[in-house]
């Protein structure tokens, strides 16, 4: 049980709720944001004293029933509820490491998508495999070390300007938030994986932006349906973004495509023809 992180997570979830979100009158002006602790306790059917001690990191481990009541009171999503159980020490113990070997059929698939920029990422945001169009749109990953191919490091350490660090994308801030929520989920699944824990420690120590987002204890990811790149050769190019889960290895296949016949599709076709040498630097 991680008492301090559990308390911080509960506090952040409570503070983002409004009374009307849970069917309570807003009443007089409140001095602090969100619900009051006693309101959460009533909704969760536990004592206010016990809930206060949970937030302060002084309570013993709560039962699964208590956690279910708190999750309901705070209107947690399934992902947030799972994270709550992990912090409370009631989730199954996990000691493995995340996989970095890509299934051969996926490697073959990458080469069969000439009109789509496609790449595979690990649970820790390392680019594990890619096709030629992904290299032309983003960069040639082949000469890079595994550390340099990590998109989390690139997002927070690549450049003071997030859009430059991330290949000129339009949603750099959203992607940084996605990285933080993703790593929170990953460390819950692989708490003993040094590659994961050391990456998070490095980011917390080296990036004030990452540390700030990490302290929000947010595990809710946002969908990124489109993305616009500012490419040095073809200019702005907007692509549809699909992120498919490869559940057997806890990896993701990311696909960037454009509607047939569109200017963006023509730009992708040009980049596919000229090759990886024209990727963003």
C-alpha positions, -999 to 999 in steps of 0.1 A, spaced: 0 0 0 14 34 -11 -3 56 15 11 89 3 2 83 -33 -32 69 -24 -40 100 -4 -28 123 -31 -48 104 -57 -80 106 -36 -75 143 -30 -70 151 -67 -101 131 -76 -122 148 -49 -111 183 -58 -121 180 -95 -157 170 -87 -185 196 -82 -214 190 -58 -238 189 -88 -218 161 -103 -229 138 -75 -264 152 -70 -256 176 -41 -267 212 -40 -238 236 -45 -248 257 -15 -228 287 -3 -195 296 -18 -168 271 -10 -133 280 1 -117 250 -17 -124 233 -50 -144 201 -53 -163 181 -27 -158 183 10 -142 152 26 -174 146 47 -195 146 15 -173 119 0 -175 99 32 -213 100 32 -215 90 -4 -190 61 2 -208 50 34 -177 53 56 -168 76 85 -155 110 78 -126 104 102 -115 73 83 -117 90 49 -97 120 62 -70 96 75 -69 79 40 -62 113 23 -36 121 50 -18 88 45 -25 76 80 -51 49 76 -47 12 75 -53 -6 42 -90 -2 31 -110 -33 22 -122 -39 -14 -157 -30 -3 -145 4 10 -126 11 -21 -156 2 -43 -176 27 -22 -150 54 -26 -147 47 -64 -185 51 -67 -185 83 -46 -158 99 -66 -173 88 -100 -141 70 -110 -137 54 -144 -127 17 -146 -91 28 -153 -91 51 -123 -107 24 -101 -81 -1 -111 -54 25 -102 -70 31 -68 -68 -6 -60 -31 -7 -71 -23 22 -48 -42 5 -19 -23 -27 -24 -54 -48 -32 -46 -54 -68 -28 -86 -79 10 -84 -74 29 -80 -107 66 -85 -110 73 -89 -147 89 -66 -172 72 -51 -203 79 -68 -236 100 -51 -263 99 -79 -290 74 -73 -317 54 -101 -332 67 -111 -366 33 -108 -382 31 -72 -371 65 -65 -386 52 -80 -419 21 -58 -416 41 -26 -413 57 -32 -447 24 -39 -463 10 -4 -454 27 18 -480 1 46 -478 1 46 -439 28 57 -415 29 29 -390 50 21 -360 48 0 -328 54 14 -293 61 -4 -260 43 1 -228 71 26 -219 67 46 -252 98 33 -270 94 30 -308 101 -7 -314 94 -10 -351 83 13 -380 78 14 -417 95 37 -442 67 62 -443 68 66 -405 105 73 -408 99 99 -436 71 116 -416 89 116 -383 125 106 -384 147 76 -392 147 57 -360 173 31 -372 205 49 -361 190 59 -327 196 41 -294 166 27 -276 167 57 -252 167 81 -281 137 63 -297 116 68 -265 88 92 -272 83 101 -235 119 113 -234 115 131 -267 83 148 -255 98 162 -223 136 164 -231 138 168 -268 135 206 -270 122 235 -248 95 238 -275 73 207 -273 61 211 -309 97 210 -321 106 180 -299 76 161 -313 81 164 -351 61 197 -353 29 181 -342 -1 204 -333 -11 185 -302 22 184 -283 6 194 -250 -21 167 -253 6 141 -261 26 150 -231 -5 145 -210 -11 112 -228 25 101 -219 20 109 -182 -13 90 -179 1 61 -199 32 58 -177 10 59 -146 -9 29 -160 23 12 -170 40 14 -137 9 0 -121 13 -31 -143 51 -33 -140 60 -19 -106 92 -39 -105 104 -32 -141 136 -11 -137 132 3 -173 98 17 -163 106 30 -128 140 45 -139 123 63 -169 97 78 -146 124 88 -120 144 104 -148 115 124 -161 104 135 -127 139 148 -118 146 163 -152 114 179 -163 93 203 -142 65 199 -167 64 161 -162 67 164 -125 37 189 -124 16 166 -146 26 135 -126 15 151 -93 -20 155 -107 -25 117 -104 -46 117 -136 -50 83 -153 -77 93 -178 -63 92 -213 -78 113 -241 -84 100 -276 -63 116 -303 -83 112 -336 -63 135 -358 -28 150 -357 -12 178 -378 25 177 -385 46 207 -397 70 189 -420 101 207 -434 94 194 -470 56 191 -475 45 217 -449 14 210 -428 0 176 -431 -31 164 -412 -35 127 -406 -61 104 -390 -46 88 -359 -55 53 -349 -39 35 -319 -45 -2 -318 -37 -23 -287 -16 -54 -292 -28 -70 -260 -6 -101 -260 26 -80 -256 11 -49 -241 22 -28 -271 5 -4 -295 3 -1 -332 0 35 -342 -13 43 -377 -13 77 -395 -33 79 -427 -52 104 -448 -84 102 -469 -78 90 -504 -74 118 -529 -68 144 -503 -39 168 -503 -27 151 -472 -28 117 -489 -7 131 -517 18 145 -492 21 111 -476 26 95 -510 54 119 -518 71 113 -485 68 75 -491 86 80 -524 114 102 -512 122 81 -481 134 85 -445 159 112 -453 132 138 -452 120 131 -417 117 160 -392 149 168 -374 
